[in-house]
């Protein structure tokens, strides 16, 4: 029997939610899960990177954000990201986190659209049978993998000046 494993802070929401019902309810791990996991890893790295500051960036807002990420409230932390923008962000949060905010804030809506579109693919798969279904899913795995990578690269290009 296979077990699902992973570090909560870096897992996609779909995989986290599935751990409650697995193995009773199987879950198809998708490229969107991997992209979301990459997002959460970047969010965690940005929030917990103090660089060479010696922990200087430990104000109450960044501490609260870190606690949300580590304490099981990642979705709330992600929603909170846009509100962390301010004129003195780099002074308050450090250069790495401040420069990570714009791409992280732009990235989440793109992932939400991918999730929505992937749900349509899963519905479409339910209309297929056997090898036809397998081929349909296989093709869409590639499409969504490449689509996610392209969207990420476009995001990096868009924010290249601050990164």
LORO-512744 format. One line per 4 residues: number of its first residue (from 0); their letters; for each residue y, z, x of C-alpha. Coordinates in pm, whole numbers, m for minus. Each point is the difference from the previous one (the first is absolute). Layout:
NUM = a = Y:Z:X | ...
***
This chain:
0 = xxxx = 0:0:0 | 342:m93:131 | 292:237:m30 | 369:m78:m22
4 = xxxx = 199:142:286 | 354:m16:123 | 313:194:73 | 182:61:m326
8 = xxxx = 347:m59:143 | m96:m353:100 | m227:m109:m287 | 105:m230:m282
12 = xxxx = 60:158:m339 | m296:m191:m140 | m238:148:257 | 144:350:m41
16 = xxxx = m42:m19:m379 | m351:m142:35 | m122:292:207 | 5:208:m318
20 = xxxx = m241:m231:m183 | m204:m156:281 | m297:m74:6 | m17:3:m382
24 = xxxx = 269:m265:m22 | m14:m259:281 | 323:m123:155 | 64:m339:158
28 = xxxx = 200:64:317 | 260:m277:18 | 244:m142:254 | 272:164:m210
32 = xxxx = m159:339:79 | 26:m79:371 | 363:m109:m31 | 88:314:m194
36 = xxxx = m180:209:261 | 207:m172:268 | 315:85:m199 | m95:368:m24
40 = xxxx = m80:8:371 | 344:m146:79 | 167:246:m238 | m179:294:164
44 = xxxx = 80:m126:352 | 368:m37:m89 | 25:344:m158 | m183:191:272
48 = xxxx = 140:m181:305 | 256:214:177 | m19:m211:314 | 147:181:297
52 = xxxx = 221:220:m217 | m207:315:49 | m17:53:m377 | 376:m25:m51
56 = xxxx = m42:m194:m326 | m138:273:m223 | 267:25:m268 | m98:109:m350
60 = xxxx = m19:m352:m149 | m227:m140:272 | m213:316:m12 | m36:m33:m377
64 = xxxx = m94:m367:41 | m262:87:263 | m145:271:m224 | m22:m244:m289
68 = xxxx = m193:m248:215 | m236:259:145 | m32:203:m319 | m133:m260:m238
72 = xxxx = 324:m134:m146 | 17:m334:178 | 103:m188:m313 | 298:232:m48
76 = xxxx = 86:m31:368 | m1:m379:m29 | 227:17:m304 | 231:238:190
80 = xxxx = 46:m236:297 | 301:m192:m138 | 188:326:m61 | m30:94:368
84 = xxxx = 250:m270:94 | 336:141:107 | 276:m76:246 | m127:266:241
88 = xxxx = m370:m79:m41 | m62:m68:369 | 168:328:94 | m194:194:m264
92 = xxxx = m341:m167:20 | m15:m159:343 | 23:m366:95 | m365:m91:m62
96 = xxxx = m12:133:m356 | 348:m132:m84 | m90:m349:122 | m331:12:m185
100 = xxxx = 161:76:m337 | 125:m351:m89 | m333:m178:63 | m201:276:m170
104 = xxxx = 225:m8:m306 | m25:m382:m17 | m375:m1:61 | m117:222:m287
108 = xxxx = 110:m234:m285 | m183:m287:173 | m317:209:8 | 45:88:m367
112 = xxxx = 9:m370:m87 | m313:m59:209 | m175:280:m191 | 97:m154:m330
116 = xxxx = m118:m343:107 | m326:142:139 | m68:162:m338 | 24:m350:m150
120 = xxxx = m254:m124:255 | m241:279:m96 | 42:m91:m365 | m67:m364:88
124 = xxxx = m311:107:191 | m131:170:m313 | m3:m342:m167 | m231:m145:268
128 = xxxx = m370:56:64 | m229:7:304 | 85:m225:292 | 305:m134:m180
132 = xxxx = 141:354:m21 | m80:69:366 | 168:m322:112 | 305:74:m219
136 = xxxx = 40:348:151 | m66:m121:354 | 269:m267:m27 | 249:250:m144
140 = xxxx = m75:252:275 | 120:m260:250 | 299:m100:m210 | 118:359:m41
144 = xxxx = m63:85:365 | 213:m288:120 | 260:52:m269 | 39:366:99
148 = xxxx = 30:m83:369 | 260:m271:m73 | 202:238:m217 | m12:265:273
152 = xxxx = 113:m249:266 | 283:m116:m226 | 102:365:m35 | m4:50:379
156 = xxxx = 205:m316:43 | 249:112:m266 | 49:339:169 | m39:m116:361
160 = xxx = 351:117:95 | m64:362:m97 | m356:7:131
***
